Amino acid sequence: MARRAVRRRARKVLGEDPVAVVWCEVAKPIPVPPKDVHRAAGNGRLKSRHHWLLYVLGTLFFFVVVPMMLLERAGRLLEPGRRSGRSRTSSAARGAGAAASARRDDPGGGVFDGDWSLAAGQSLLRWYGHSPSPKRLVMLTRDRVCVAASPRRRLSPTKADDFRIVVEHPFSEARAEGEAGQPRGFATFRLRFADGSWLELGRLAEPDDADHFLRTIGG
């Protein structure tokens, strides 16, 4: 179960002992919303803020690795048999087109129901406004679903003790839904709102917490 510091903090911010808690994330990239919708919500971040070292590695990749890959590819195109290479390229292009078509058919990207005006979509638009970290602590009480975030970019799910509630709903407005016994590492659950919208969450941290949480909402 959650370490003492986490449970102590959860009890403090809730004013009572939680029934179940779990650290989780939006397991897939947040879809790009329409510009007017994003603007109306304050043009908030749609991605987590990465460590500076990742930007350094990305720069090195772009200026060192990518040119080498392009040179190698140019050399292959000049070799005999380049027709088969063009065939593979065409197949890849068709695959990319099919993927793009699938994204158009599912505007929610498997992350939410796809309607940005409803509760789930509005939550996504403000997801990183509460914290640059993708991790959120979902806490259940006897009559509420609460979502908490830490102001830090990086945190340890077992030691975090500075999170605060950023969103809370009575059970009349939102419920957590999921199945018990899901494979660890692939388990997900949904927050389903009274307006019919839903938000899928995954990457559940702390196996004992995840198992207990899923048993609680699946029972």
C-alpha positions in Angstrom: 0.0 0.0 0.0 1.0 3.7 -0.3 3.9 4.7 1.9 3.2 6.4 5.2 4.1 9.9 3.9 1.6 9.6 1.0 -1.2 8.3 3.1 -0.6 10.9 5.8 -0.8 13.7 3.2 -3.9 12.1 1.6 -5.6 12.1 5.0 -4.7 15.7 5.6 -5.9 17.1 2.2 -9.1 14.9 2.3 -10.0 15.5 5.9 -10.6 11.7 6.2 -8.9 8.4 5.4 -9.2 7.5 1.7 -10.9 4.3 0.6 -8.4 3.8 -2.2 -5.6 5.8 -3.8 -3.5 5.3 -6.9 -0.9 7.3 -8.8 -1.7 7.3 -12.5 -1.2 9.2 -15.8 -2.9 9.9 -19.1 -1.3 6.9 -20.7 -1.4 8.2 -24.3 -0.5 11.6 -25.8 -3.3 14.2 -25.3 -4.9 14.7 -28.8 -4.5 18.2 -30.3 -7.7 20.2 -29.6 -9.2 22.7 -32.1 -7.3 26.0 -31.8 -10.4 28.0 -30.7 -11.1 25.4 -27.9 -7.5 25.5 -26.8 -7.4 29.3 -26.8 -10.7 29.5 -24.8 -9.2 27.2 -22.2 -6.1 29.5 -21.8 -3.7 27.8 -24.3 -2.3 25.6 -21.5 0.4 22.9 -22.0 -0.7 19.7 -23.6 2.6 17.9 -22.7 4.7 17.4 -19.7 7.7 19.6 -19.1 10.8 17.4 -19.6 14.2 17.5 -17.8 16.7 19.8 -19.5 18.9 16.7 -20.3 16.3 15.4 -22.7 16.4 18.7 -24.7 20.2 18.3 -24.9 19.9 14.7 -26.2 17.2 15.8 -28.6 19.5 18.5 -30.0 22.3 16.0 -30.5 20.0 13.6 -32.2 18.8 16.2 -34.6 22.2 17.6 -35.6 24.3 14.4 -35.4 22.2 11.3 -35.8 19.6 12.5 -38.3 22.2 13.8 -40.9 24.0 10.4 -40.6 20.8 8.6 -41.2 20.0 10.8 -44.3 23.4 10.2 -45.7 23.1 6.4 -45.3 19.6 6.5 -46.9 20.9 8.5 -49.8 23.7 6.0 -50.3 21.2 3.1 -50.4 19.0 4.9 -53.0 22.0 5.1 -55.3 22.6 1.4 -55.1 21.0 -1.2 -57.5 17.6 -2.4 -56.3 16.4 1.0 -55.3 13.0 0.1 -56.8 12.3 -2.2 -53.9 13.2 0.7 -51.6 10.7 2.9 -53.3 8.1 0.1 -52.8 8.9 -0.1 -49.1 8.5 3.7 -48.9 5.2 3.6 -50.6 4.0 0.9 -48.2 5.1 3.0 -45.3 3.3 6.0 -46.7 0.1 4.0 -47.1 0.5 2.8 -43.5 0.9 6.4 -42.3 -2.2 7.4 -44.3 -4.2 4.7 -42.7 -3.1 5.7 -39.2 -4.0 9.3 -39.9 -7.4 8.2 -41.1 -7.9 6.2 -37.9 -7.0 9.3 -35.8 -9.6 11.3 -37.7 -12.2 8.6 -37.0 -11.4 8.7 -33.3 -10.9 12.3 -32.3 -10.4 11.3 -28.7 -7.4 9.1 -29.5 -8.6 6.5 -27.0 -7.8 9.0 -24.3 -11.3 10.4 -23.9 -14.7 10.5 -25.5 -13.7 13.2 -28.0 -16.0 16.1 -27.0 -13.8 18.9 -25.8 -16.8 20.8 -24.4 -17.7 18.2 -21.9 -16.1 17.5 -18.5 -13.5 15.0 -19.6 -12.3 17.2 -22.5 -12.1 20.3 -20.2 -10.1 18.2 -17.7 -7.6 17.3 -20.4 -7.2 20.9 -21.4 -6.2 21.8 -17.9 -4.3 18.6 -17.1 -0.8 20.1 -17.2 -2.0 23.5 -15.8 -2.1 22.0 -12.4 1.4 20.5 -12.5 4.2 19.9 -15.1 4.3 16.3 -14.0 2.0 13.8 -15.8 1.4 12.0 -12.5 -1.9 12.4 -10.6 -3.1 10.8 -7.4 -6.7 9.7 -7.7 -8.2 9.3 -4.3 -11.6 7.8 -3.5 -13.6 8.5 -0.3 -17.0 7.2 0.7 -18.7 9.9 -1.5 -16.1 11.7 -3.6 -13.5 11.2 -6.4 -10.6 13.6 -5.9 -7.6 14.2 -8.1 -4.4 15.6 -6.6 -1.2 16.9 -8.2 2.3 17.8 -7.0 3.8 21.1 -8.1 7.1 19.3 -8.9 8.1 18.2 -12.3 9.5 14.9 -11.0 8.3 13.0 -8.0 8.4 9.6 -6.3 5.0 8.0 -6.0 6.1 6.4 -2.7 7.5 9.6 -1.1 5.5 12.5 -2.5 4.1 14.6 0.4 3.3 17.9 -1.2 0.4 17.1 -3.5 -2.8 19.0 -3.3 -6.4 18.4 -4.5 -6.9 20.1 -7.9 -10.3 18.6 -8.8 -12.9 16.9 -6.8 -16.4 15.5 -7.7 -19.2 13.9 -5.6 -20.2 10.5 -6.9 -23.3 12.2 -8.4 -20.9 13.9 -10.9 -18.1 11.4 -11.5 -17.3 7.8 -10.9 -14.2 5.6 -11.4 -14.8 2.5 -13.4 -12.4 -0.4 -14.1 -11.9 -4.1 -13.9 -10.1 -6.0 -11.2 -7.3 -8.4 -12.1 -5.9 -6.5 -15.1 -2.3 -7.3 -16.1 0.1 -5.2 -14.2 1.8 -2.6 -16.4 -1.3 -2.5 -18.7 -4.1 -1.8 -16.3 -6.3 1.2 -17.0 -9.5 2.7 -15.5 -11.9 5.4 -16.5 -13.3 8.5 -14.8 -16.9 8.7 -16.1 -18.7 12.0 -15.7 -22.4 12.7 -15.3 -22.5 14.4 -18.7 -21.6 11.1 -20.4 -17.9 12.0 -21.1 -15.0 9.8 -19.9 -11.3 10.0 -19.4 -9.0 6.9 -19.5 -6.0 6.7 -17.1 -3.2 4.2 -17.0 0.4 3.7 -15.9 -0.8 2.9 -12.5 2.1 3.1 -9.9 2.6 1.0 -6.9 1.1 -2.5 -7.7 -0.5 -3.0 -4.3 -2.3 0.4 -4.6 -3.3 -0.4 -8.2 -4.7 -3.8 -7.3 -6.6 -2.4 -4.3 -8.0 0.5 -6.3 -9.2 -1.7 -9.2 -10.8 -4.1 -6.7 -12.6 -1.2 -5.0 -14.0 0.3 -8.2 -14.7 -3.1 -9.9 -16.5 -4.6 -6.9 
